[in-house]
Amino acid sequence: MSDKNNTVKKVDVAIIGAGSAGMRAYREVIKFTDSVLLIEGGDYGTTCARVGCMPSKLLIAAAEAAHFGKHTAPFGVSYNEPKIDGPAVMKRVRDERDRFVGFVVDDVEEWPAEHRIKGYAKFISDHLIEIDDGTQVEADRIIIATGSRPNIIPPLRDFGKRLIINDDIFNWETLPKSVAVFGAGVIGLELGQALHRLGVRVTLFGRDNLVGPLTDPQVIEKATEIFTDEFDFYPHAEVVRRTLLDDGVEIEHIHDGQTKIEQFEYVLAATGRIPNIDKIGLENTSLSLDAKGLPSFNLYTGRIEGSHIFIAGDANNQFPLLHEASDEGQIAGYNAANYPNIRSFKKSSPIGVVFSDPQIMMVGQSYRDLVDSGADFATGELNWKSQGRARVMLINNGLLRVYGERNTGRFLGAEMIGPRAEHLAHLLAWAHQSNLTVSEMLERPFYHPVVEEGVRTALRTLNHALQMGEMPLARCLDCGAGA
């Protein structure tokens, strides 16, 4: 026991982490018991508000404003070359970021003081947690909601003080002249393209020819074409030398057999995230851990191995998305509060969006999931090039692919790069969660002229590929009645 503080607090439920999952868990737990303690080692504010969703969208919004001003000539409208004021761009990012964070901080600090404690927590045993000030917490049930952090792969450490993560970008006072981005996932694509559009020289280095979370080869091919046309993007980079300079870095890489040597001010590590569970003492519990130190848990209850310990949010290494973290926090909170009475909760249909331009979306089962599971499915698609409303707005670039189950006609999922993907994703996710067939989706109304008509076109090609037979007229009251 630490000699700093011999205090022992006894509670029904202890929650480790006050991010999106932990906050939602707390709100659920206090519906059933007032004996709860929320433990947070860092600053209140959530990953989303402080270094994730919101500040990145602020940077992207500035980038979109700059980009639009340069591409209006085809409409017959011309602007002077946009002037990008780096300090002003970053001031708005910081100011609005701080505003979002402030809302979260205010919310937490309104909760009873006896329900909160600051400090880093570590398991001493299955029911006993020690805070780094020596305070010990004895909890009947425990929720792990410790979030995640950037994963910096060892080769990138060669860049030393010039290596940054997304957290660092949102504290910049101004924009740099050049940045090399490693990782073509969600963070790398969004921030890399945004910085490029704000006048920063950007090179994006990817691996294995992947683009964001996409798995459909045809959509990946289209996305690769779009992004490589706009800025320096190497989907499978062969980097042979990484050198730290006094005022930046030098990177030597090979592309199409040709060696290129480039210098940058900074290197952004966008190589994924890892759960914050390696320093909380899980090895001191009776839980069994896999090779990565992760416990086995039930996705529908949040419960670890039938124990009194639950896990939610990025800490479980499943779906690093705010809405998933919030839902999982609610599930874990409900079950921890009502333990040993455990309920299983239905998961929402998978939905993911990348706020690049064009945007990327994935809904339901991915192409890879369907292939790996041996599903009997057909595909339909739309190339956005000739879609009416998209062409009117000159955003007619991309590819939508939709998947349906043979024999049943059930809609299974979709992958897309293209216009208004963040909105189309919701339309398709709702259809997927409602277990609609492709024919039933085609019976729903589509206004004209809208981008959503492109979804209808893709669904029509899918319905034909499913060979479900001729569709009845949607509003025919006596079709098939033998009249």
TASULHU-V495628 format. One line per field, one symbol per residue. phi: phi as a letter, one per 20 degrees, with the letter a starting at -180 (. if undefined). psi: psi as a letter, one per 30 degrees, with the letter a starting at -180 (. if undefined). burial: + if it has 16 or more other ideal C-beta (glycine too) atoms within 10 Angstrom, else -. A space follows every 10 residues. Layout:
BEGIN
phi=???
psi=???
burial=???
END
This chain:
BEGIN
phi=.fefbefcdd cfcddeodeg fffffgffff fdbeebcddc eeffqmfgfe ccgfffffff fffffffffe cdgfenccdf gfedeggfgf ffgfffgfff fgfffgfffe fggfecbeqe dbfebgdddd efenfdcdcf ccdecembbf edfggfffel feecdggfgf dfebefebbe ddodegffff fffffgfene fccdddcmle clegcfgffg ffffgffffe bfcdfcfded bccedfdrcc cdbdclmdec ccdcfcceec dnccfecfcd mffedefede feneeebefe cmeelmeedc bbmgfemdcf cgffffffff fffffffdge eddedfefff bbcdeecffd bccmefgfgf ffemfecccc bbefgdfgff fgelcecqbd ccccefmemf fdrbcbcrfl ffefgfgfff fffelfefff fffffcfcec fgfffgffff fffffflenf fffgdeecfm enf
psi=kkgekgkkkk lekkkjkhae eeeeeeeeef ffkfikkkkk eaklfkeeee gceeeefeee eeeeeeeeff hfeffgkkll kkkjjeeeef eeeeeeeeee eeeeeeeeff lkeffkkklk kkkeaefkkk lfgfkkkjke lkkjhgallk jjkefffffb fgklleeeef gkflklekkk kjjhaeeeee eeeeeefggk jkkkjakggk jbgkfjeeee eeeeeeeffe ljkjfikikf kjkklegblk kklkkhfkkk kkklelkkjh halkkiffgg hffflgkkka fggklkljff fgkjhgagkl klafffhdji keeeeeeeee eeeeeeegkg jkkkkkklkk kkkkhajllk lkkbkleeee eefgkjllll lkkfegkdee eeghgikakk kkklklefgk kealkkkakh eeeeeeeeee eefghkleee efflkjlkkl effeeeeeee eeeeffhglk klkegjfgkg gg.
burial=--------+- ++++++++++ ++++++-+++ ----++++++ +--+++++++ ++++++++++ ++++-++-+- ---------- ---+-+--++ --++--+--+ +--++--+-- +---+++-++ ++++--++++ +---+++-+- ++++++++++ -+---+--+- -+++++--++ -+--++-+++ ++++++++++ ++++++++++ +++++++--+ ++++++--++ -+++-++--- +++++-+--- -+-----++- +-+------- ---+++++++ +++++++--+ ++--+-+--- ---++-++-- ++++--++++ ++++++++++ ++-+++++++ +++++++++- -+--+---++ ++++++++++ +++++++--+ ------++++ ++++--+-++ ----++++++ +++++---++ ++++++++++ +--++-+++- +++--++++- ++-------- +++++++++- +++-++-+-- ---------- ---
END
